Amino acid sequence: MTATTPLLIPGLSVLAPSYRAILCDVWGVLHNGVAAFAPACEALAAFRRETGAPVVLITNAPRPNPPVKAQLASLGVPRDAFDEVVTSGDVTRDAITALDGAPIQHIGPERDLTLFEGFANPLVGEEDAQAVVCTGLVDDENETPESYRPAFERMIARGLTFICANPDIVVERGDKLVWCAGALARLYEDMGGKVTIVGKPHTPIYNLAIARAEAAAGAPLERSSILAIGDGLPTDIRGAYANSLDVLFITGGIHGADFGPAGAPEEDLVRKRLAEEGLRARAAIPELRW
């Protein structure tokens, strides 16, 4: 793609013939935490229908994929929109296995406790923990990362490793942004703590998602034949770029206010932001549609 090639496209159908699989972000692309985006769901369903190629949803949700699939259904994401789901929680379970039964302090809401099912690691308080696994803020409606600074000072003094199960800094919930585990990991690291981050933009989640796409396709896939779709520059776009995948940038997501009107982004502003971030996109679109 040359600099004069239009970056903004009318729909996924423009790109579909060039790819044999899609890895698609979930929150901000398929739903906003309250309801599914019907045009986006139909776009993925149309891709599967028209090309016969698989769609794997790749999300920084800090839970294993079964409850995430249930959540998608409850929000109205139809099952024909995707083949499989790979979550940051799936990859985090590998990190928990590596702790070899050590006691864990969980930071996050109770809804994420499915992450720990099947492990012998006891969930304990701060004083008894040998590692910390963070899935988010305990109360993301009222807390901020700064709420955790005093506890982090104590944890860092004890040398506890902080495992971040969701690298997202913020996410849309309806019409507002809420803090995610990535914001806590950033603070912990800034304060001098040791942090292990799984999920996008890191390689393990992409390797797992590509393996699931190959299983669905029934054949190996070259990375040049896979299109990633996402709205987060530090996670989706950087992750695709770092893992040699083309990416369709959904500009109307968490960065929507940076590019002018949400439904009519200014291409120059999109190009400028990508350049500032040292990133590139195969194409961009305000919201996913066919």
C-alpha positions in Angstrom: 0.0 0.0 0.0 1.5 3.3 -1.0 1.0 6.6 0.8 -1.4 7.8 -1.9 -3.7 4.7 -1.5 -6.8 5.7 0.5 -6.6 4.4 4.0 -10.3 4.6 4.8 -12.5 1.9 3.2 -16.3 1.5 3.0 -16.4 -2.0 4.4 -14.7 -5.3 5.1 -15.9 -6.6 1.8 -13.1 -4.6 0.1 -10.4 -6.6 1.9 -12.1 -10.0 2.3 -10.8 -11.6 -0.9 -7.2 -11.1 0.1 -7.4 -13.0 3.4 -7.9 -16.6 4.5 -8.6 -15.9 8.2 -9.5 -13.0 10.5 -8.5 -12.4 14.1 -11.0 -9.9 15.5 -11.0 -7.9 18.7 -14.2 -8.1 20.7 -14.9 -5.2 23.1 -15.2 -1.9 21.1 -15.5 -3.7 17.8 -18.3 -6.3 18.3 -19.9 -4.8 21.4 -19.6 -2.0 23.9 -20.2 -4.1 27.1 -23.9 -3.4 26.9 -25.1 -4.6 23.5 -23.7 -6.1 20.3 -23.0 -3.9 17.2 -25.2 -5.6 14.6 -23.3 -4.3 11.5 -20.0 -5.6 12.9 -21.5 -9.0 13.7 -23.0 -9.3 10.2 -19.6 -8.3 8.7 -17.9 -11.2 10.3 -20.7 -13.6 9.4 -20.6 -12.4 5.8 -16.8 -12.9 5.7 -17.2 -16.5 6.9 -20.2 -17.1 4.5 -18.6 -15.5 1.4 -15.0 -16.8 1.8 -15.4 -20.0 3.8 -12.6 -18.8 6.0 -12.5 -18.8 9.8 -12.9 -15.9 12.2 -11.2 -16.2 15.6 -12.2 -13.6 18.2 -9.1 -12.5 20.2 -9.8 -10.6 23.4 -8.0 -9.3 26.4 -10.9 -10.5 28.6 -9.2 -12.0 31.7 -11.4 -15.0 31.9 -11.2 -18.4 30.0 -13.2 -18.5 26.8 -16.3 -20.5 27.9 -17.7 -17.6 30.1 -16.7 -15.1 27.4 -18.7 -17.1 24.8 -21.7 -17.0 27.2 -21.3 -13.2 27.6 -21.2 -12.7 23.8 -24.4 -14.6 23.5 -26.0 -12.6 26.2 -25.1 -9.4 24.4 -26.5 -10.5 21.1 -23.4 -11.6 19.2 -24.6 -14.4 16.9 -22.8 -17.7 16.8 -22.4 -17.5 13.0 -20.1 -14.5 13.4 -17.1 -16.5 14.6 -15.5 -19.9 14.8 -13.6 -19.7 18.1 -12.6 -17.3 20.9 -9.1 -16.9 22.4 -8.8 -14.8 25.6 -6.1 -13.3 27.6 -7.5 -15.5 30.4 -6.6 -18.6 28.3 -3.0 -17.5 28.2 -2.9 -16.3 31.8 -3.7 -19.9 32.9 -0.4 -20.9 31.4 1.3 -18.3 33.6 -0.6 -19.6 36.6 0.6 -23.1 35.9 4.2 -21.8 35.9 3.7 -20.7 39.5 3.7 -24.3 40.5 1.0 -24.1 43.2 2.2 -20.9 44.9 -0.4 -18.9 46.8 -1.9 -16.1 44.7 -3.5 -12.7 45.6 -6.2 -12.0 43.1 -6.9 -8.3 42.3 -10.2 -8.0 40.4 -13.9 -8.5 40.5 -15.5 -11.8 41.6 -16.8 -12.4 38.1 -13.3 -13.2 37.0 -12.7 -16.1 39.5 -13.4 -18.6 36.8 -9.8 -17.9 35.7 -8.5 -19.9 38.7 -10.8 -22.9 38.4 -8.9 -26.2 38.4 -5.7 -24.9 40.0 -4.3 -25.9 43.3 -3.0 -22.4 44.0 -4.8 -21.0 47.1 -6.2 -17.5 46.7 -5.0 -15.6 49.7 -4.6 -12.1 51.1 -1.8 -9.7 50.4 0.3 -10.8 53.4 0.4 -14.5 52.4 0.7 -14.1 48.6 3.8 -15.1 46.6 2.4 -13.6 43.4 -0.3 -11.3 42.3 -2.7 -12.0 39.4 -4.7 -9.0 38.3 -7.8 -9.2 36.2 -9.0 -5.6 36.7 -10.0 -3.2 39.4 -12.1 -4.6 42.2 -14.7 -1.8 41.7 -14.1 -0.2 38.3 -17.1 2.0 38.7 -15.6 3.9 41.7 -11.9 3.1 41.9 -8.9 4.5 40.0 -5.4 3.1 39.6 -4.3 5.5 42.3 -6.5 3.8 44.8 -4.0 0.9 44.7 -0.8 2.9 45.3 -0.4 2.2 49.0 -1.0 -1.6 48.5 1.4 -1.6 45.6 4.1 -0.1 47.7 3.9 -3.0 50.1 3.7 -5.6 47.4 6.8 -4.2 45.6 8.7 -4.1 48.9 8.0 -7.8 49.2 9.2 -8.5 45.6 5.9 -9.8 44.4 5.5 -10.4 40.7 2.4 -8.8 39.2 0.8 -10.9 36.5 -1.6 -8.8 34.4 -4.4 -10.8 32.8 -5.8 -7.9 30.7 -3.3 -5.4 29.1 -6.1 -3.0 28.2 -5.7 0.4 29.9 -9.3 1.4 29.4 -12.4 0.0 27.8 -15.8 1.3 26.7 -18.7 0.3 28.9 -21.8 1.8 27.2 -21.0 5.5 26.8 -18.1 5.8 29.2 -14.6 4.5 29.7 -13.6 2.4 32.7 -10.1 1.4 33.9 -8.7 -2.0 33.2 -5.9 -4.2 34.6 -3.4 -2.8 32.2 -3.6 0.6 34.0 -2.8 -1.1 37.3 0.1 -3.0 35.7 1.5 0.3 34.3 1.4 1.9 37.7 3.0 -1.2 39.4 5.8 -1.1 36.8 6.2 2.7 37.1 6.6 2.2 40.9 9.5 -0.2 40.3 7.6 -3.5 40.5 8.1 -6.6 38.3 5.3 -7.1 35.8 4.4 -10.0 33.5 1.7 -9.1 30.9 -0.2 -11.6 28.8 -2.7 -10.9 26.0 -2.5 -8.3 23.3 -0.1 -7.0 22.1 2.1 -9.8 23.2 3.0 -12.8 21.1 1.6 -15.8 23.1 -2.1 -14.8 22.5 -1.4 -14.4 18.8 0.3 -17.8 18.5 -2.7 -19.4 20.2 -5.2 -17.5 18.1 -3.4 -18.5 14.9 -3.3 -22.1 15.9 -7.0 -22.0 16.5 -7.6 -20.4 13.1 -5.4 -23.1 11.4 -7.4 -25.8 13.2 -10.7 -24.2 11.9 -9.3 -23.8 8.4 -7.8 -27.3 8.3 -4.5 -26.1 7.0 -1.5 -24.0 7.9 -1.9 -20.2 7.4 0.8 -17.7 6.3 0.7 -14.6 8.5 0.3 -12.5 5.3 -3.0 -14.2 4.7 -4.5 -13.3 8.2 -6.2 -10.0 8.8 -6.4 -8.6 12.4 -9.2 -6.2 13.3 -9.2 -3.9 16.3 -9.7 -0.5 17.8 -6.9 -0.2 20.4 -3.6 1.3 19.2 -1.4 0.0 22.1 -3.0 -3.5 22.0 -4.8 -4.5 18.8 -2.8 -2.4 16.3 0.6 -2.7 18.0 0.0 -6.4 18.5 -0.8 -7.0 14.9 2.1 -5.0 13.7 4.6 -6.7 16.1 3.3 -10.1 15.0 3.5 -9.5 11.2 -0.2 -9.3 10.6 -2.1 -6.8 8.5 -4.7 -4.9 10.5 -8.0 -3.1 9.9 -8.1 -0.2 12.3 -11.6 0.6 13.8 -11.2 4.3 14.4 -14.5 4.9 16.2 -13.5 2.8 19.2 -11.6 4.0 22.2 -9.6 6.6 20.1 -12.7 7.9 18.3 -12.4 11.4 19.7 -8.9 11.8 18.3 -9.9 11.7 14.6 -12.8 14.2 14.3 -16.4 13.1 13.9 -16.8 9.5 15.1 -18.6 8.4 11.9 -16.4 10.4 9.6 -12.8 10.4 10.7 -10.3 12.6 9.0 -7.8 10.4 7.2 -4.9 12.8 7.7 -5.4 12.6 11.5 -5.5 8.8 11.4 -2.3 8.6 9.3 -0.6 11.1 11.6 -1.5 9.2 14.8 -0.3 5.9 13.3 3.0 7.5 12.3 3.4 9.0 15.7 2.9 5.6 17.3 5.3 4.0 14.8 2.5 1.8 13.5 0.8 1.1 10.3 -2.6 -0.3 9.2 -3.7 -2.0 6.1 -6.9 0.1 6.2 -9.2 1.9 8.5 -12.9 2.3 9.0 -15.1 4.1 11.6 -16.9 0.9 12.6 -16.8 -2.6 11.4 -19.3 -3.3 8.6 -19.4 -5.4 5.5 
